[in-house]
Amino acid sequence: MAVNPDIMELVGILNEEGFEALAGELLTEIGLGRELPEPGDYGAPLEQADALDPQADPPIRRQAIPEDEQLGFAMRFLRLRLVEPVRRLAEAERLAGSIQSFSGLVERAEPISITFIPTEDGDPPRLARKSAPGDQTDADELARVLGSIAREIA
């Protein structure tokens, strides 16, 4: 299967910016193709759902992604992997502050910073945080950058 040259340019950008693993995952997903819905899946026909063994995982059927649809697929993939986690973290920080306020522990709801600490031995690295807890400005900026990359490549 041929890979759209725009995808290779996007992979080059990801590699230059330190996202080599994400670039590899993107190429793998494009190479595998998109998953086709199975009977019983949301939005799939139910005619064969009764014949499936609920204890067995059916093989995943995939379909090649046409070259003209690969850039759209890549943008959705990157939004899912980069933008949405940042938005969900900001949402969780705002929700944690609301829960603390609701419980009466604090007077006013303020987002609470959520930090992920590695489980490896030694001191966890301290990462500089660019935004305040609950702020999704970084996600919005990343979405804007992805949109501009897509327009620039297309």
C-alpha positions in Angstrom: 0.0 0.0 0.0 1.3 3.4 -0.9 1.6 6.1 1.7 0.6 9.6 0.8 3.8 11.9 0.5 2.1 14.4 2.8 2.1 11.7 5.5 5.8 11.3 5.1 6.3 15.0 5.5 4.2 14.9 8.7 6.2 12.0 10.0 9.4 14.1 9.3 8.0 17.0 11.4 7.1 14.6 14.2 10.6 13.1 14.2 12.2 16.5 14.2 10.1 17.6 17.2 11.0 14.5 19.3 7.9 12.5 18.6 9.6 9.5 16.9 7.4 6.9 18.7 4.2 8.7 17.7 5.5 9.0 14.1 6.1 5.2 14.1 2.7 4.5 15.6 1.1 6.7 12.9 2.9 4.8 10.1 1.9 1.5 11.7 -1.8 2.4 11.9 -1.8 3.7 8.3 -0.1 0.5 7.2 -2.6 -1.7 9.0 -5.6 0.2 7.7 -8.8 1.2 9.5 -10.7 -1.3 11.6 -14.0 -2.5 10.1 -16.9 -2.9 12.5 -17.8 -6.4 13.6 -21.3 -7.7 14.0 -22.5 -6.5 17.4 -20.2 -3.5 17.5 -21.8 -0.1 17.8 -23.0 0.8 14.3 -22.4 -2.7 12.8 -25.2 -4.9 11.5 -26.5 -7.4 14.1 -27.3 -10.3 11.8 -24.3 -12.4 12.8 -24.0 -11.2 16.5 -25.7 -14.4 17.9 -23.2 -16.6 16.1 -20.2 -15.1 17.8 -18.7 -16.8 20.8 -18.7 -14.2 23.6 -15.6 -15.8 25.1 -13.5 -15.6 21.9 -12.0 -12.4 20.5 -12.9 -12.3 16.8 -10.1 -11.4 14.4 -10.0 -7.7 13.6 -10.8 -7.0 10.1 -9.1 -4.0 8.5 -9.4 -2.1 5.3 -6.6 -0.1 3.5 -6.9 3.7 3.9 -6.9 5.3 0.4 -4.1 7.8 -0.1 -6.5 10.7 -0.4 -7.9 9.9 3.1 -4.6 9.3 4.9 -4.0 12.9 5.9 -7.4 13.2 7.5 -6.8 9.9 9.3 -3.4 11.2 10.5 -4.9 14.5 11.8 -7.7 12.6 13.7 -5.0 10.2 15.1 -2.8 13.0 16.3 -5.7 14.9 17.9 -6.7 11.7 19.7 -3.1 11.0 20.9 -2.0 14.6 21.7 -4.9 17.1 22.0 -7.5 15.0 23.8 -5.3 13.8 26.7 -4.4 17.4 27.5 -8.1 18.4 27.4 -9.1 15.5 29.6 -6.4 16.3 32.1 -7.5 19.9 32.4 -11.1 18.7 32.8 -10.1 16.3 35.5 -8.2 19.0 37.4 -11.3 21.3 37.3 -13.5 18.4 38.4 -11.2 17.5 41.3 -11.4 21.1 42.5 -15.2 21.0 42.3 -15.4 17.8 44.2 -13.1 19.2 46.9 -15.3 22.4 47.1 -18.5 20.3 47.2 -17.2 18.2 50.0 -16.7 21.3 52.1 -12.9 20.9 52.4 -12.4 24.3 50.7 -14.5 27.4 50.4 -14.1 28.1 46.7 -13.6 25.6 43.8 -10.1 25.9 42.3 -8.7 23.4 39.9 -6.2 21.0 41.5 -3.0 20.1 39.8 -2.7 16.4 38.9 0.8 15.1 38.6 1.8 11.7 37.3 4.8 10.3 39.1 6.9 7.5 37.5 7.1 4.3 39.5 10.8 3.7 38.8 13.4 3.9 41.6 14.9 7.2 42.4 13.5 10.7 42.4 10.9 11.5 39.8 11.9 14.1 37.3 10.3 17.5 37.8 8.6 18.7 34.6 8.0 22.4 34.1 4.3 22.9 33.7 3.4 25.7 31.3 -0.2 26.2 32.3 -2.2 26.5 35.4 -4.3 23.5 36.6 -7.5 23.2 34.7 -6.3 25.4 31.8 -6.7 23.8 28.4 -4.9 26.5 26.5 -2.1 24.1 25.6 -4.6 21.7 24.0 -6.2 24.5 22.1 -2.9 25.7 20.8 -1.9 22.2 19.8 -5.1 21.7 17.9 -4.5 25.0 16.1 -0.9 23.9 15.2 -2.2 20.5 13.9 -4.8 22.4 11.8 -2.2 24.7 10.3 0.1 21.7 9.6 -2.7 20.0 7.7 -3.5 23.1 5.7 0.2 23.7 5.0 0.8 20.1 3.8 -2.5 19.9 1.8 
